């Protein structure tokens, strides 16, 4: 079974703090993704990575950065957290298969920025 | 632009009954894929079923089937014989290739409640 794990289920941070969200997958997938999920908006793509040290912006990259130093690990960084970044963050991974590519998700991190 | 629409914010069904969750999509690309995911209260998105735009038959996976009507651009999820454990949020998503990479676009979800 595909296993995607995220470092924290719940996080509480203060405005201006630097926040790291970690994601690890054990299926040797090339692709990894970070989404945020907000009520009424569905999931929106922040960044994705198709290889080690490679990254591409998604639909809402502002205020975020990412790091992928190892194939199995993809980190999302909030350089200076703001209250509008309070959200559920979901990590996913997949193996490239064109339109049939299935993304497998982690359990999510609920981040509250005070 | 690609778009997924789920018009039912919430649905109720009794245990053992069938339920249909609606999904319509908008794209001008002839090649695309359609996915359904389940999200229980625990938060994890669980892949349920996939349908490709060129697939001739409707996809089925156990109690899940996808009612794909290409001309109407709809991809409704049918859950047969509902169980209490089916209570969750359900998301429809569409995949397309964008600059060589797959991109998933999600709908806003439908919350399903199964009652005893």
Interface residues (C-beta under 8 A of the other chain):
Chain A: X9 X31 X40 X41 X42 X43 X44 X45 X48 X50 X56 X88 X90 X92 X94 X96 X97 X98 X99 X100 X101 X102 X103 X104 X105 X106 X107 X108 X110
Chain B: X4 X31 X32 X33 X35 X37 X42 X43 X44 X45 X46 X47 X50 X52 X53 X91 X93 X95 X96 X97 X101 X102 X103 X104 X106 X107 X108 X109
